[in-house]
Amino acid sequence: MIPVTRPFLPPRAEYEALLDGIWDRVWLTNNGPLVHQFQAQVAQRLGLVQPLYVASGTMALQLAMKALGLEGDVVTTPFSYVATTSALVWEGCTPVFADIERDTFTVDPAAVDAAITHRTSGIVATHVFGTACDIDALDAIGRARGIPVLYDAAHSFATTYRGCSVLSYGDASACSLHATKVFHTVEGGLLVTRDESARDAAERMRNFGHVDYTTFDGVGINAKASELHAAMGLCNLGHLDELLARRRAIHDRYHAGLADLIADGRVVPQAGRAEAVPNHSYVPLLFEDAERRQHVHDALVARDIHPRQYFSPGLHELNYVGPPQNLPVVEDVAARILCLPTYHDMTDQQVDEVVSVIVDAHQGPL
Ligand SMILES: *Cc1c(COP(=O)(O)O)cnc(C)c1O
């Protein structure tokens, strides 16, 4: 069976070596030494200023929303994982959806600008599938309108934009380190803010609002990461280059195998952006119509290969947002997209098998 993804596990001895220290110190959570070490290594590796390691990508988003003061309407993308929208609603905000770009699947800056009103307190955009948004345009809109821009960079550990980590852009960026992401700590997230006071506020919020044992400043929650999670992160950081190289190789092999269908326009990959280097953490493809997508999907499943229809339906169709909005591009993309399997120990032979099923599923009319 070929799943859409499978978590990477480092050699067990590497993890066990870090457990020895945890057992010696008997320090399991609450801002421990491995959490600090992990934050420092991530900062160095990605060139970030004081990233905060938190319990999940969703917590990183929600702490950022609170720290940036998002309230009322927030303009956001309808093409992302549900957490981008649910985090906003959980924080008491009203998502207002702007349509996406047809080729990159990231939110369209012109649509964002058109959706902003006097009630809008911020913009939340996703670097979907590890491909950067039009950051120049979105950051400029945020500045011109005087509202913060938050990037959901859950898919985008190690994606770069103009040579810098994509996490260093916007007023804040939130990354997920969940087991299914290209680089993970089992569960976990990273929050990076432009402004030091927002970072400090988020750091307090991460730990119930504690300033010291008896003093609290503002409402908080438990968004702390544990030493056991940080240990997994430290092990996996040592394998980051291999992880990224394998994802790229799988991506390139798919594209080579599907080159004829791509040249004929029958299969359309996600477009990149000249300023950005994606991390190839997903392999999304658009098929010619919903029927062909279904046919390819069913042919793959019949061979025990399990692609996913990320992300359909669009988030504007969730039953807790409304009223219904007419967003033709996202509706079209959501109806035709399929993400192919990609994971570290997927073999070339397995990639070729997926390719041959897709090629066969394009023979003849439906
Ligand atoms: C995975 C994901 C999240 C949530 O991250 P968790 O670490 O699972 O909480 C948020 N946004 C997007 C786009 C995601 O894919």
The ligand as an SDF file (V2000), in Angstrom:
LIG
                    3D

 15 15  0  0  0  0  0  0  0  0999 V2000
   -0.9830   20.9950    9.2800 C   0  0  0  0  0  0  0  0  0  0  0  0
   -1.5490   22.3600    9.0330 C   0  0  0  0  0  0  0  0  0  0  0  0
   -1.9210   23.2180   10.0840 C   0  0  0  0  0  0  0  0  0  0  0  0
   -2.0080   22.7430   11.5030 C   0  0  0  0  0  0  0  0  0  0  0  0
   -0.7980   22.3710   12.0430 O   0  0  0  0  0  0  0  0  0  0  0  0
   -0.7840   21.3780   13.3160 P   0  0  0  0  0  0  0  0  0  0  0  0
    0.6500   21.3230   13.6810 O   0  0  0  0  0  0  0  0  0  0  0  0
   -1.3320   20.0700   12.8400 O   0  0  0  0  0  0  0  0  0  0  0  0
   -1.6510   21.9860   14.3560 O   0  0  0  0  0  0  0  0  0  0  0  0
   -2.2940   24.5220    9.7890 C   0  0  0  0  0  0  0  0  0  0  0  0
   -2.3510   24.9670    8.5200 N   0  0  0  0  0  0  0  0  0  0  0  0
   -2.0390   24.1770    7.4880 C   0  0  0  0  0  0  0  0  0  0  0  0
   -2.0640   24.7490    6.0980 C   0  0  0  0  0  0  0  0  0  0  0  0
   -1.6640   22.8410    7.7010 C   0  0  0  0  0  0  0  0  0  0  0  0
   -1.4040   22.0340    6.6560 O   0  0  0  0  0  0  0  0  0  0  0  0
  1  2  1  0
  2  3  1  0
  2 14  2  0
  3  4  1  0
  3 10  2  0
  4  5  1  0
  5  6  1  0
  6  7  2  0
  6  8  1  0
  6  9  1  0
 10 11  1  0
 11 12  2  0
 12 13  1  0
 12 14  1  0
 14 15  1  0
M  END
$$$$
